């Protein structure tokens, strides 16, 4: 992994880029365990994500906690012992109530299975704790296992939800570095469906034409971007939507610095060489185009977009497309379809 290019002042990567350089799911589980063990705010948010509400202070609960990664265990099956290991184990006490949590992490298309839970079931049954949790942390839909044992809860936790919960914590520089990394690599923190924003400045319209949308620095990663061209433009309305392939937050953006990351965006999207080169060319043109409305040395967030899909007839403001669109305004696909149906079949 090349972590710095020639003529760059310093590396654009942070610690988490390096820690997850091999893109193994064990890397990400170790990072989560580290953040949970280091910051009481993150510890509390993780517990809230699996429906544990602390009764005493989060600092005291974290102090009582034992957190282990890749802990080995032996399981007997048909008279033979097989070895296994847990991704994350957490034990802590809250108001004299003991908790025991096993977290199984899956990344990207890897899915949780009932067999994996069965592998760990004996550990949960034998553990002396008032409440026990088995957490599937995945990018995919959970398997919704039901456990008959009333003091064992099986939780399906989506990475998207966890990142959204983490993004609302009190500011921790280290956590922000991780969230920024996660957005670049996996593109799912604090994820919404469709970001809708007004677009009127000539320089920003030019950038969008070539697949780039620039906005004030922001955390979160919607799936799609749909600009609403205001009445200052020649043809107002919402007339297109584009999938967001990647997000970069930086200042004084230069193509040579962001190109390697943009290449990874396209690799993640499995584009063939010709399509990849076409997108890189249009993004380069967008990055290099003038940006009169952004002050120098100001950090901004850039959305690198797929080809736009036209929406005809154009949607006008009303309903979910509020007259004054606020910053970070998102709608669902269902809401977009409602507005589209109104435009296609206006009420008589």
Secondary structure per residue as TSV (DSSP state, phi and psi in degrees):
chain	resnum	aa	ss	phi	psi
A	1	X	-	360.0	124.1
A	2	X	-	-85.3	121.3
A	3	X	-	-104.0	-5.6
A	4	X	-	-153.7	136.1
A	5	X	-	-94.0	156.1
A	6	X	T	-59.9	140.9
A	7	X	T	76.4	-3.7
A	8	X	-	-76.1	141.4
A	9	X	S	-62.3	-42.5
A	10	X	S	-157.3	178.0
A	11	X	-	-67.1	141.8
A	12	X	S	-84.2	-9.8
A	13	X	-	-85.6	149.8
A	14	X	-	-106.3	-178.3
A	15	X	H	-55.7	-35.4
A	16	X	H	-75.6	-28.5
A	17	X	H	-58.3	-41.9
A	18	X	H	-73.4	-44.3
A	19	X	H	-62.0	-29.7
A	20	X	T	-109.0	26.0
A	21	X	T	-62.9	-30.1
A	22	X	T	-86.1	-5.3
A	23	X	-	57.3	37.0
A	24	X	-	-94.1	146.4
A	25	X	H	-65.1	-24.3
A	26	X	H	-66.0	-30.1
A	27	X	H	-61.3	-48.4
A	28	X	H	-66.9	-37.2
A	29	X	H	-65.7	-37.8
A	30	X	H	-65.3	-39.8
A	31	X	H	-64.2	-44.6
A	32	X	H	-61.1	-45.8
A	33	X	H	-60.3	-41.2
A	34	X	H	-61.5	-48.2
A	35	X	H	-64.7	-40.2
A	36	X	H	-64.7	-36.9
A	37	X	H	-78.5	-19.3
A	38	X	H	-96.2	-34.0
A	39	X	-	-124.1	122.6
A	40	X	H	-65.0	-29.8
A	41	X	H	-64.9	-42.1
A	42	X	H	-69.5	-40.5
A	43	X	H	-55.3	-48.3
A	44	X	H	-65.4	-42.9
A	45	X	H	-64.5	-37.5
A	46	X	H	-62.5	-44.5
A	47	X	H	-64.4	-40.2
A	48	X	H	-62.8	-33.3
A	49	X	H	-65.6	-23.6
A	50	X	T	-110.2	25.0
A	51	X	T	67.5	35.0
A	52	X	-	-108.7	117.1
A	53	X	-	-103.3	118.9
A	54	X	-	-70.7	139.2
A	55	X	S	-94.0	-36.2
A	56	X	S	-100.8	-175.6
A	57	X	-	-69.5	146.3
A	58	X	H	-64.4	-33.1
A	59	X	H	-65.2	-42.5
A	60	X	H	-66.7	-39.4
A	61	X	H	-66.1	-42.0
A	62	X	H	-65.8	-37.9
A	63	X	H	-61.4	-33.8
A	64	X	H	-79.2	-11.2
A	65	X	-	-79.7	146.6
A	66	X	E	-115.9	122.8
A	67	X	E	-123.9	124.7
A	68	X	E	-127.4	149.7
A	69	X	E	-120.7	145.2
A	70	X	E	49.8	48.7
A	71	X	E	-81.2	126.7
A	72	X	E	-80.3	150.0
A	73	X	E	-149.2	161.9
A	74	X	E	-116.1	139.2
A	75	X	E	-127.0	132.2
A	76	X	E	-88.0	131.3
A	77	X	E	-145.0	119.5
A	78	X	T	54.5	42.2
A	79	X	T	79.4	1.0
A	80	X	E	-118.4	150.4
A	81	X	E	-101.2	131.4
A	82	X	E	-118.4	140.7
A	83	X	E	-90.9	147.5
A	84	X	E	-148.3	-179.4
A	85	X	E	-154.1	146.8
A	86	X	E	-90.5	149.1
A	87	X	E	-70.5	-54.1
A	88	X	E	-140.1	135.8
A	89	X	E	-125.4	134.8
A	90	X	E	-129.8	126.7
A	91	X	E	-124.7	132.9
A	92	X	E	-156.9	167.0
A	93	X	E	-121.0	140.1
A	94	X	E	-135.3	112.1
A	95	X	T	54.6	46.5
A	96	X	T	67.7	12.5
A	97	X	E	-105.5	124.4
A	98	X	E	-90.9	135.0
A	99	X	E	-118.4	145.2
A	100	X	E	-135.7	126.4
A	101	X	E	-130.8	130.9
A	102	X	E	-112.3	131.2
A	103	X	E	-115.8	124.8
A	104	X	E	-107.9	116.9
A	105	X	E	-99.4	134.2
A	106	X	-	-128.3	139.9
A	107	X	-	-119.8	145.2
A	108	X	T	57.7	-124.8
A	109	X	T	-85.8	-4.9
A	110	X	-	-65.9	132.9
A	111	X	-	-112.7	150.7
A	112	X	-	-77.4	148.2
A	113	X	-	-131.8	156.9
A	114	X	H	-64.4	-30.2
A	115	X	H	-62.5	-35.6
A	116	X	H	-65.4	-39.6
A	117	X	H	-64.5	-42.3
A	118	X	H	-59.1	-35.8
A	119	X	H	-59.6	-32.1
A	120	X	H	-101.3	-4.5
A	121	X	H	-59.9	-40.6
A	122	X	H	-60.8	-38.4
A	123	X	H	-60.0	-42.5
A	124	X	H	-68.7	-42.5
A	125	X	H	-65.0	-37.0
A	126	X	H	-83.9	-16.5
A	127	X	S	-72.5	135.1
A	128	X	-	-86.6	97.0
A	129	X	-	-153.8	151.0
A	130	X	S	-70.6	-39.0
A	131	X	E	-137.0	132.9
A	132	X	E	-123.7	142.1
A	133	X	E	-130.4	137.3
A	134	X	E	-117.1	120.6
A	135	X	E	-114.0	120.4
A	136	X	E	-90.5	112.5
A	137	X	E	-105.1	106.2
A	138	X	E	-138.4	165.4
A	139	X	S	-89.3	-15.4
A	140	X	S	-99.6	171.4
A	141	X	-	-63.2	143.1
A	142	X	-	-73.0	176.3
A	143	X	-	-105.4	-1.5
A	144	X	-	51.6	51.8
A	145	X	-	-72.1	142.6
A	146	X	-	-110.8	127.3
A	147	X	-	-105.1	125.3
A	148	X	S	-68.2	-30.1
A	149	X	S	-68.6	118.3
A	150	X	T	-69.9	-20.3
A	151	X	T	-98.8	14.2
A	152	X	E	-117.9	123.4
A	153	X	E	-113.0	129.1
A	154	X	E	-100.7	120.6
A	155	X	E	-114.1	129.3
A	156	X	E	-94.4	112.4
A	157	X	E	-118.5	123.7
A	158	X	E	-88.6	137.4
A	159	X	H	-53.2	-38.6
A	160	X	H	-59.5	-45.3
A	161	X	H	-65.6	-42.3
A	162	X	H	-63.4	-43.2
A	163	X	H	-64.7	-36.9
A	164	X	H	-63.5	-43.0
A	165	X	H	-65.1	-42.3
A	166	X	H	-62.9	-36.5
A	167	X	H	-67.4	-16.2
A	168	X	T	-97.4	7.4
A	169	X	S	-77.2	166.8
A	170	X	S	-59.0	147.9
A	171	X	-	-60.3	123.0
A	172	X	-	-128.4	118.5
A	173	X	H	-55.8	-42.0
A	174	X	H	-65.5	-40.0
A	175	X	H	-65.8	-41.6
A	176	X	H	-61.3	-38.6
A	177	X	H	-60.9	-41.4
A	178	X	H	-66.8	-44.0
A	179	X	H	-62.3	-40.6
A	180	X	H	-63.0	-42.4
A	181	X	H	-62.4	-46.6
A	182	X	H	-60.2	-39.6
A	183	X	H	-62.1	-41.6
A	184	X	H	-67.4	-42.1
A	185	X	H	-85.1	-43.4
A	186	X	T	-115.0	-17.1
A	187	X	-	60.9	38.0
A	188	X	-	-137.0	13.7
A	189	X	T	-81.8	138.1
A	190	X	T	50.6	46.9
A	191	X	-	-80.2	132.8
A	192	X	-	-116.1	179.1
A	193	X	S	-90.1	-65.5
A	194	X	E	-126.6	119.1
A	195	X	E	-85.3	125.2
A	196	X	E	-116.4	123.5
A	197	X	E	-140.0	148.7
A	198	X	E	-66.0	144.8
A	199	X	E	-136.0	123.1
A	200	X	-	-143.0	-29.1
A	201	X	-	-69.5	137.6
A	202	X	H	-58.9	-42.5
A	203	X	H	-66.7	-35.1
A	204	X	H	-75.2	-33.1
A	205	X	H	-64.0	-39.1
A	206	X	H	-64.0	-42.2
A	207	X	H	-63.8	-43.0
A	208	X	H	-62.7	-35.6
A	209	X	H	-55.7	-32.2
A	210	X	T	-108.2	21.0
A	211	X	T	88.1	31.8
A	212	X	E	-139.9	133.7
A	213	X	E	-124.5	126.0
A	214	X	E	-109.3	137.0
A	215	X	E	-144.1	173.8
A	216	X	E	-59.3	153.7
A	217	X	-	-54.5	131.5
A	218	X	-	-153.3	150.4
A	219	X	-	-97.5	157.2
A	220	X	-	110.9	154.3
A	221	X	-	-141.8	93.6
A	222	X	-	-69.5	163.1
A	223	X	S	-78.9	-38.4
A	224	X	E	-135.3	159.6
A	225	X	E	-124.6	132.2
A	226	X	E	-131.7	106.5
A	227	X	E	-78.9	143.9
A	228	X	E	-106.3	109.7
A	229	X	E	-74.9	121.4
A	230	X	-	-76.6	178.2
A	231	X	T	-67.8	-10.6
A	232	X	T	-74.3	-14.6
A	233	X	S	-95.4	169.6
A	234	X	S	-71.9	-28.5
A	235	X	S	-136.6	80.6
A	236	X	-	-69.6	154.4
A	237	X	E	129.5	173.0
A	238	X	E	-97.7	109.1
A	239	X	E	-124.1	8.6
A	240	X	E	-161.7	161.2
A	241	X	E	-143.0	143.2
A	242	X	E	-134.5	138.2
A	243	X	E	-72.5	138.6
A	244	X	E	-88.4	115.6
A	245	X	E	-89.6	-22.0
A	246	X	E	-173.6	161.4
A	247	X	E	-134.4	135.4
A	248	X	E	-132.5	131.5
A	249	X	E	-111.1	121.6
A	250	X	E	-159.6	175.9
A	251	X	E	-121.8	150.8
A	252	X	S	49.9	57.4
A	253	X	-	-60.2	136.1
A	254	X	-	-132.6	138.7
A	255	X	H	-60.2	-41.2
A	256	X	H	-62.5	-27.4
A	257	X	H	-81.7	-33.0
A	258	X	H	-99.1	-10.2
A	259	X	H	-56.4	-46.3
A	260	X	H	-58.1	-39.0
A	261	X	H	-68.4	-39.4
A	262	X	H	-63.6	-36.3
A	263	X	H	-62.2	-38.0
A	264	X	H	-67.7	-35.8
A	265	X	H	-55.9	-44.5
A	266	X	H	-74.1	-32.1
A	267	X	H	-65.5	-40.8
A	268	X	H	-63.5	-31.0
A	269	X	T	-86.2	0.4
A	270	X	T	59.1	41.3
A	271	X	-	-77.7	144.5
A	272	X	-	-74.2	165.8
A	273	X	H	-56.7	-46.2
A	274	X	H	-63.0	-44.2
A	275	X	H	-67.3	-38.6
A	276	X	H	-60.2	-47.1
A	277	X	H	-64.0	-37.1
A	278	X	H	-63.9	-44.1
A	279	X	H	-65.7	-41.0
A	280	X	H	-61.8	-38.8
A	281	X	H	-65.4	-43.2
A	282	X	H	-71.7	-37.0
A	283	X	H	-66.3	-38.8
A	284	X	H	-61.1	-43.1
A	285	X	H	-62.7	-39.6
A	286	X	H	-67.8	-44.5
A	287	X	H	-62.5	-39.9
A	288	X	H	-80.6	-11.7
A	289	X	S	-70.7	157.9
A	290	X	-	-64.9	153.5
A	291	X	-	-139.7	77.5
A	292	X	T	-69.9	-20.5
A	293	X	T	-94.2	4.8
A	294	X	S	-114.8	125.8
A	295	X	-	-74.7	147.5
A	296	X	T	-60.3	144.6
A	297	X	T	68.5	12.9
A	298	X	-	-92.0	128.1
A	299	X	E	-72.7	136.1
A	300	X	E	-140.2	160.6
A	301	X	E	-106.6	132.0
A	302	X	E	-117.2	128.0
A	303	X	E	-100.8	122.0
A	304	X	E	-96.0	119.4
A	305	X	E	-108.1	151.1
A	306	X	-	-76.3	178.3
A	307	X	-	-57.9	142.7
A	308	X	-	-75.7	142.9
A	309	X	E	-104.7	121.2
A	310	X	E	-66.6	148.3
A	311	X	E	-122.9	115.1
A	312	X	E	-132.4	133.5
A	313	X	E	-72.1	159.6
A	314	X	E	-62.7	143.7
A	315	X	E	-87.3	137.9
A	316	X	-	-106.5	162.1
A	317	X	S	-67.2	144.6
A	318	X	B	143.0	149.3
A	319	X	T	67.5	-127.7
A	320	X	T	-72.1	-21.3
A	321	X	B	-87.5	79.1
A	322	X	-	-62.6	154.1
A	323	X	S	-63.3	-36.3
A	324	X	S	-114.2	95.5
A	325	X	-	-74.0	119.1
A	326	X	-	-79.1	170.0
A	327	X	T	-64.0	146.8
A	328	X	T	62.4	29.5
A	329	X	-	-80.0	123.5
A	330	X	E	-124.4	149.6
A	331	X	E	-132.0	164.0
A	332	X	-	-90.9	166.7
A	333	X	H	-63.7	-35.7
A	334	X	H	-61.3	-41.8
A	335	X	H	-67.3	-37.3
A	336	X	H	-63.2	-41.0
A	337	X	H	-65.2	-36.4
A	338	X	H	-61.1	-45.7
A	339	X	H	-66.3	-36.0
A	340	X	H	-65.0	-43.8
A	341	X	H	-63.0	-34.6
A	342	X	H	-63.1	-39.2
A	343	X	H	-72.5	-37.3
A	344	X	H	-73.0	-40.1
A	345	X	S	-125.7	75.1
A	346	X	-	-63.0	143.6
A	347	X	-	-65.1	141.1
A	348	X	-	-84.2	360.0
